[in-house]
């Protein structure tokens, strides 16, 4: 089992920055990839960024050039640095842990990000 707790969401003006954190606990050694998803009202959940246990990163089109995913392995914490935020970034952001072998994905409870124009 892996437990995930997000923090760092809030209200920010367009052009501003936020850093989301996801504290992980439990069997984190079993995780192959760490991901951030987001879901805006009335829209499907979309992948924002991912990082593998080897450090390989990948970004959704909406995040490229503005967001940076990172992980502090010593602290078992996943981060998402979001810069140049736009109103279209408004969503609930979820931390996800994908097992390296078999098993279910783990999800955090989500943190709200609201970007005002």
N, C-alpha and C positions, 0 to 999 in steps of 0.2 A: 504494500500500500504506500501511496505517496500523497501527502497533503500539501496543498498549495494555497497561499494567502497573498492576494494582491493588495497593493496600496499605491498611493501617489496620484490618483485621479483628482479631478476638480474642475473648476471653471477658469478658463483662460481666454484672453482676447486673441483674435486672429493675429498671426505672426509671432505669437509667444511660444514658450517651450514648457514641456512637462517631462518628468522622468517617472515612469512606472516601475514598481518593484514587485517581484513575486518570490516570496520566501518559501522554500521547499523543505519538507522534512519527510522522514520515513526511508523507504528503499530507493533512494535517488540513484544508487549505482545501477539500477535496472533500466534507467531511462536513456534512450538513444538520441532523442531530439526534444528540444524545448521550443515552444512556440507561443506567439501572441496572436490571438484572433480578436476580431471586433464584430459587434453587431449593432447596427443602427436600427431605429424603429421602422418596422415594416420591411426590413431587408434581411437577406440571408447572412449568416455568419460568414466572415471572410478571413482568410489567413493574411496577417499583416507581416510577420517576419518569423524566421525560425533559425535555430542554431543547433548543430549536432554536438554530440559529446566530444567530437574532435575539433570543434570550433568553426566548422564550415557554416557560413551564414547564407540566408536566402531571404529576399524581400518581395512582397507583393508590389504591383505596379504603383499603388497609391503611396507606398512608403519609401520607394527608392529615392535616394538623394536627400531625404528629410529625416528619416528615422534610423536609429542604430540599435541593434539588439546585441546584448552582451551577457555574459554569465560570470559570476564570481564563484568558482568551484569551492573555494575554501569556506565561503559563507553560505553556500547552497542557495544563492539568490540570482534570479534572472532579472534583467533590466530591459527597459525599452526607453531610450532617449528619443523624444519627439520634438523636433524643431520646426519652425515656420508652419505652425499649425493653422489649419483652415477650418471654417465652419463644417465642411464636409467630413472632417475627422471626428465629429461628434458621434459617440457610440459608447456602448459598454465594452470594455476591453477585458479579455479573458486570457489567463495564463493556462497553458496546456503542456502536459508531459506525455510524450509518446514512448512506450516501452521499446527497448532495443530488440527484443525477441518476440514473445507472445504476451497477450494480455490486453486489458482495456486501457484506453487513454484516461488520464486524470485531468480534472478541470478545477480551477479556482472558482470563487464565487462571483468574480467580476468587479471591475471598478469603473465608475462613470467618468467619462471625459466629455466636457462640454466646451465648445469653442464658440465664442460670440463674435459677431461681425462688427 
